[in-house]
């Protein structure tokens, strides 16, 4: 053989010039790259530069007899996307084998050119299982599941890779049912022995389907198969169960994983808890992760930031941001969006703006996060300016952008701007208004007291059936503006849509009380109690010393409860000296006047405020998170406390942020 002769000649001792070892290698590399790469064990994988050296050598020698090397060169070109050069070399070769054909087909499949891949496949003089499997996989990756299934059906013989390729094709293209059916066909008919790849192919499909029953079936197959449930398979099962809303089972699998030393084992569980809005548990898991000295990565931080945002724990959020910088975790638009959202929801819009300013490659997602943050802080004008800048940057707006702008107009009282923007959704942006957009415009009109217009939109202008949120928005506006008639109209629809929603009864009762119709208010409360409807408990939280303290209405379980209530008495005395009188009409249950005053004064946000005052330095801002809308009495309370005790108080309620400074609120009493 020519190649063998070349190797023998070039490496005979008399033919090697006496130089330093590295210069000998250099000479060999220049004079005969084949010898150099063979001697150095490099015949399996080359760089593009090495492949070019070998390619030019073959051209010079006019030899392509070593098909192993030729196929390796074709593979190198194809793997690096240089299909033109790979194809030219392929065409030069006379004695092409099945590997040559399959390698080139695989190259075209990987860049999505299945037309050429199919032509090459059809031209093959002979095919093997690998060729068929490459074709099926290629069609699947390009989204052509019909072609993948057709190729699969044409196969005379199939192996485990064939089945896995078809399952993956269905799974990655959203055909969960079909993927599961193929999986069952393969196993039930004993056509193949399942391997780990098969299970890892079908589990993501089941995860996207949300069908826990299918997931349990596959899990059962895994356990019966005797395959080792390693870290990768455990993580796939955790991800599947969490996406199927079976977090208890997800946690069981997670705890049974003996390989929890790597971050990839923790991320699916963490992401699952956050996805299902079990934020407190996510934070506990994150702390456990830190205790186990597992180093967080990009996926971890993207997952945990929404949980921090929900808690309102600014110090923890700052720590997370510092950790990202310290560990040099790549900052992209997705992570930037999570940071912006976190800072905004933790009440620090300035830091959110700082992050937004430094993130490169801003996406629509990032702009939306920043505009939404400005909106909930009542910075409507800034939100509209940012939207104008977004349009100058030619970024595409989406449904979230529309909602963010409408919310900005709503929270800032920009009624005309909101109506104008809403009309532009169709005319200018060529989008169809979604139900959340109608909800925003009803909210804008309702807050402005234009209740008839809001009702008209719901009854006559909407192309979509109104949901609970829209009717509740109208009912809330009726409570604010004291409109009994439209309130009863909205409440009627709410009772039909969701008879067990306590807030509808509470709002309607408040409307009757404010209108002096106490008997009807009592009947409304009686109807709620007799129907077994329970009022959603309100709670507030405040962070202190890195710990989030949570309070319920009338809560006395806190270790410092005695100090808290002593402070509340002090606050009550000082507020009353300023003319403050608790709004007893806001008390839902039938109580004596003294009991009503205590009930209203022991609201959870008031308890959190008292705790903040005894546990912070004078002048430090208090940051409180409330799960429900803050009542009007607590709003008055916060304004007075901010002035008397010289503290900025930042409250995030269900609707927006309130910044109380020197007796005034950023919402201008418009919430």
QUITAZI-V69513 format. One record per backbone hydrogen bond with DSSP energy under -0.5 kcal/mol. NH is the residue of the N-H (numbers start at 1). CO is the residue of the C=O. E is the energy in kcal/mol with one decimal. If there is no record, write none. Layout:
nh	co	e
NH	CO	E
NH	CO	E
This chain:
nh	co	e
5	1	-2.2
6	2	-2.6
7	3	-2.3
8	4	-2.4
9	5	-2.8
10	6	-2.5
11	7	-1.2
12	9	-1.5
15	12	-2.2
16	13	-1.1
17	15	-0.6
19	17	-1.4
23	20	-0.7
24	20	-1.7
25	21	-1.8
26	22	-1.9
27	23	-2.2
28	24	-2.5
29	25	-2.6
30	26	-1.9
31	27	-3.0
32	28	-2.8
36	32	-1.8
37	33	-2.7
38	34	-2.4
39	35	-2.8
40	36	-1.5
41	38	-1.5
42	37	-3.5
51	47	-2.4
52	48	-2.3
53	49	-1.9
54	50	-2.4
55	51	-2.8
56	52	-2.7
57	53	-1.8
58	54	-2.4
59	55	-2.1
60	56	-2.4
61	57	-2.6
62	58	-1.3
63	58	-1.8
67	65	-1.4
70	66	-2.2
71	67	-2.8
72	68	-1.5
73	69	-2.2
74	70	-2.5
75	71	-2.6
76	72	-2.2
77	73	-2.5
78	74	-2.8
79	75	-3.1
80	76	-1.2
81	78	-1.8
82	77	-2.4
83	81	-1.5
86	82	-1.9
87	83	-2.7
88	84	-2.2
89	85	-2.3
90	86	-2.3
91	87	-2.5
92	88	-1.4
93	89	-1.2
93	90	-0.6
96	94	-1.4
101	97	-1.8
102	98	-2.4
103	99	-2.7
104	100	-1.9
105	101	-2.6
106	102	-2.6
107	103	-1.8
108	104	-2.2
109	105	-2.5
110	106	-2.1
111	107	-1.0
112	109	-1.2
113	108	-2.2
114	112	-1.4
117	113	-1.6
118	114	-2.4
119	115	-1.9
120	116	-2.7
121	117	-2.3
122	118	-2.7
123	119	-1.4
124	120	-0.7
124	121	-1.0
132	128	-1.9
133	129	-2.7
134	130	-2.5
135	131	-1.9
136	132	-2.5
137	133	-2.6
138	134	-2.4
139	135	-2.4
140	136	-2.3
141	137	-2.4
142	138	-1.4
143	140	-1.2
144	139	-2.3
145	143	-1.3
148	144	-1.8
149	145	-2.6
150	146	-2.4
151	147	-2.5
152	148	-2.2
153	149	-2.6
154	150	-1.4
155	151	-0.7
155	152	-1.0
163	159	-1.7
164	160	-2.5
165	161	-2.6
166	162	-1.9
167	163	-2.6
168	164	-2.7
169	165	-2.0
170	166	-2.2
171	167	-2.8
172	168	-2.9
173	169	-0.7
173	170	-0.6
174	171	-1.4
175	170	-2.7
176	174	-1.1
179	175	-2.2
180	176	-2.5
181	177	-2.3
182	178	-2.4
183	179	-2.1
184	180	-2.5
185	181	-2.7
186	182	-2.4
187	183	-1.8
188	184	-3.3
189	185	-1.5
190	187	-1.2
191	186	-1.7
192	186	-1.2
194	192	-0.6
199	195	-1.6
200	196	-2.6
201	197	-1.3
202	198	-1.9
203	199	-2.1
204	200	-0.6
205	201	-0.5
206	202	-1.9
207	203	-2.5
208	204	-2.1
209	205	-1.6
210	206	-1.8
211	206	-0.8
212	210	-1.0
215	211	-1.7
216	212	-2.5
217	213	-2.0
218	214	-2.4
219	215	-2.6
220	216	-2.3
221	217	-2.1
222	218	-2.5
223	219	-2.2
224	220	-2.2
225	221	-1.9
226	222	-0.8
227	222	-0.7
230	228	-1.6
234	230	-2.6
235	231	-2.4
236	232	-2.0
237	233	-2.2
238	234	-2.7
239	235	-2.5
240	236	-2.2
241	237	-2.8
242	238	-2.4
243	239	-1.9
244	240	-1.2
245	242	-1.2
246	241	-2.9
247	245	-0.6
250	246	-2.0
251	247	-2.4
252	248	-1.8
253	249	-2.4
254	250	-2.4
255	251	-2.8
256	252	-1.5
257	253	-0.7
257	254	-1.0
258	256	-0.6
262	259	-0.7
265	262	-1.5
266	262	-0.5
266	263	-1.0
267	263	-2.2
268	264	-0.6
270	266	-2.4
271	267	-3.1
272	268	-2.2
273	269	-2.1
274	270	-2.0
275	271	-2.8
276	272	-1.7
277	274	-2.0
278	273	-3.2
279	277	-1.1
282	278	-1.9
283	279	-2.4
284	280	-2.0
285	281	-2.6
286	282	-2.4
287	283	-2.1
288	284	-2.3
289	285	-2.6
290	286	-2.0
291	287	-2.3
292	288	-2.0
293	290	-1.6
294	289	-2.2
295	293	-0.6
301	297	-2.2
302	298	-2.3
303	299	-1.9
304	300	-2.7
305	301	-1.9
306	302	-0.5
307	303	-0.5
307	304	-0.5
308	304	-2.0
309	305	-2.7
310	306	-2.2
311	307	-1.8
312	308	-1.5
313	308	-1.0
314	312	-1.5
317	313	-2.1
318	314	-2.7
319	315	-2.0
320	316	-2.5
321	317	-2.2
322	318	-2.5
323	319	-2.5
324	320	-2.2
325	321	-1.9
326	322	-2.8
327	323	-2.7
328	325	-0.9
329	324	-2.2
332	330	-0.8
336	332	-2.8
337	333	-2.4
338	334	-1.9
339	335	-2.2
340	336	-2.7
341	337	-2.7
342	338	-2.2
343	339	-2.8
344	340	-2.4
345	341	-2.5
346	342	-1.6
347	344	-1.3
348	343	-2.8
349	347	-0.5
352	348	-1.5
353	349	-2.2
354	350	-1.8
355	351	-2.2
356	352	-2.4
357	353	-2.0
358	354	-1.1
358	355	-0.6
359	355	-1.3
367	363	-2.2
368	364	-2.8
369	365	-2.0
370	366	-2.0
371	367	-2.8
372	368	-2.8
373	369	-2.1
374	370	-2.3
375	371	-2.3
376	372	-2.4
377	373	-1.0
378	375	-1.7
379	374	-2.7
380	378	-1.2
383	379	-2.1
384	380	-2.3
385	381	-2.1
386	382	-2.4
387	383	-2.0
388	384	-2.0
389	385	-2.0
390	386	-2.2
391	387	-1.9
392	388	-1.8
393	389	-1.9
394	391	-1.4
395	390	-1.9
402	398	-2.0
403	399	-2.3
404	400	-2.4
405	401	-2.3
406	402	-2.4
407	403	-2.5
408	404	-2.0
409	405	-2.2
410	406	-2.2
411	407	-2.9
412	408	-1.2
413	409	-0.6
413	410	-0.9
414	409	-2.4
415	413	-1.7
418	414	-2.3
419	415	-2.6
420	416	-2.5
421	417	-2.6
422	418	-2.4
423	419	-2.0
424	420	-1.2
425	421	-0.7
425	422	-0.9
427	423	-1.3
428	424	-1.8
429	424	-2.6
430	426	-0.7
431	425	-2.9
433	431	-0.6
437	434	-0.9
438	434	-1.8
439	435	-2.1
440	436	-1.6
441	437	-2.0
442	438	-2.3
443	439	-1.9
444	440	-2.4
445	441	-2.3
446	442	-2.7
447	443	-2.7
448	444	-1.3
449	446	-1.4
450	445	-2.5
451	449	-1.6
454	450	-1.9
455	451	-2.6
456	452	-2.3
457	453	-2.1
458	454	-1.9
459	455	-2.6
460	456	-2.9
461	456	-0.9
461	457	-1.1
462	457	-1.6
471	467	-1.9
472	468	-2.8
473	469	-2.0
474	470	-2.0
475	471	-2.4
476	472	-2.7
477	473	-1.9
478	474	-1.9
479	475	-1.9
480	476	-2.0
481	477	-2.4
482	478	-1.1
483	478	-1.7
484	482	-0.9
487	483	-1.3
488	484	-2.7
489	485	-1.8
490	486	-2.6
491	487	-2.8
492	488	-2.2
493	489	-1.3
494	490	-2.0
495	491	-2.8
496	492	-1.4
497	493	-2.4
498	494	-3.1
501	498	-1.8
502	500	-0.8
504	501	-0.8
505	501	-0.7
506	502	-2.2
507	503	-2.7
508	504	-2.2
509	505	-2.4
510	506	-2.2
511	507	-2.1
512	508	-2.2
513	509	-2.5
514	510	-2.5
515	511	-1.5
516	513	-1.5
517	512	-2.9
518	516	-0.9
521	517	-1.6
522	518	-2.5
523	519	-2.3
524	520	-2.1
525	521	-2.1
526	522	-2.5
527	523	-2.5
528	524	-1.9
529	525	-2.3
530	526	-2.9
531	527	-1.5
532	529	-1.5
533	528	-2.2
540	551	-2.4
541	625	-2.3
542	549	-2.2
543	623	-0.7
544	547	-2.9
547	544	-1.6
549	542	-3.1
549	547	-0.6
551	540	-3.3
553	538	-0.8
554	602	-2.7
555	552	-1.8
561	558	-2.0
564	560	-2.3
565	561	-2.6
566	562	-1.8
567	563	-2.4
568	564	-2.2
569	565	-2.0
570	566	-1.8
571	567	-2.6
572	568	-2.9
573	569	-2.2
574	570	-2.0
575	571	-2.8
576	572	-2.5
577	573	-1.4
578	574	-0.5
578	575	-1.1
579	576	-1.8
580	575	-2.1
584	582	-1.3
586	583	-1.6
587	584	-1.6
591	589	-0.7
596	592	-2.6
597	593	-2.2
598	594	-2.1
599	595	-2.6
600	596	-2.7
601	597	-2.0
602	598	-1.1
603	600	-0.9
606	603	-0.7
607	603	-1.9
608	604	-2.4
609	605	-1.9
610	606	-2.4
611	607	-2.4
612	608	-2.4
613	609	-2.2
614	610	-1.8
615	611	-0.9
616	613	-0.6
620	617	-2.2
622	648	-2.8
624	622	-0.6
624	650	-3.3
625	541	-2.5
626	652	-3.5
627	539	-2.1
635	631	-1.7
636	632	-2.0
637	633	-2.5
638	634	-2.6
639	635	-1.8
640	636	-2.1
641	637	-2.6
642	638	-2.4
643	639	-1.2
644	640	-2.9
645	641	-2.7
647	642	-0.9
649	660	-2.2
650	622	-3.6
650	648	-0.5
651	649	-0.6
651	658	-2.6
652	624	-2.9
653	651	-0.7
653	656	-2.3
654	628	-1.1
657	376	-3.5
658	651	-2.3
660	649	-3.2
660	658	-0.7
661	659	-0.6
661	664	-2.6
664	661	-1.7
666	659	-1.3
668	665	-1.9
670	667	-1.5
671	669	-0.6
